[in-house]
Amino acid sequence: MSNAPQVAGSTEEERRAYVKERFPCIADCDQCGFCAAYHGRDPETAYADYIAGRAEFLEVSLRYRR
């Protein structure tokens, strides 16, 4: 998997596509765990600031490492 597109050099659509590719929903929450890792949010919602260009991918990721 490639590195996350930087906010300054990408479009909102590219960032959204990256998040969807990085965290694909397999529709089996007991097996996946992505939503649990993001405090009950799906990854697209959790990374909304990144997708909108308000924060870099790593900044948002660090919010959930606690």
N, C-alpha and C positions, 0 to 999 in steps of 0.2 A: 504494500500500500504506500502510496506517495505521501509526502508531507502535506500538511494542511496549507491551502492557499493563503497567502498573506492578505490582510484586509486591503492594503493599499494597491495591490496588483490584481485584484479579482473582483468579480461581480457578485451580487447577492445570490444569483442563480448558481454560480460556481460553488460558492460556499455552502449553500443548501444541498447541492448534489454531493459534495464531499461528506457532509454529515450523514446523509442518507446512505451513502456507500460504506462509510466507516462503521455505522451502527445499523445494519439492516434489521428490520423487525421480522422475526420468524413466527410471530403470532402464538408463541408459547412462553408466556412470562415466567413460568416455573423453570424452564430450561435456559432461557436467555440471560436475564438478570440486568440488562441495560437500564430499564426503567427504575429498578430498585437502586441501582448505583447512583442514579440521578434523582434520588429522593422522591420517587413516584412520578417523575416527569418523563415523557418520552424524550429521546435525545434531541429531536428537532426543537422542542420547547426549551430544553435545558441550554441549548446552544443558540438561542434566539439572539443574544447580543452579538455573537460572532457572525451569524448569518446576516444580521442587519448592519454589520460593520462598526459596531460600537466597542468591540473588544477582540483581541486576537484569540485564536483557538486555544492556545496554551493558557491564557489568562482565565478563560472560562473553565477549562479542565481543572485547573488548580482550585477552583471554588468547591469542587466536589471531592477533593482528596482528603477531606477531614473526617 
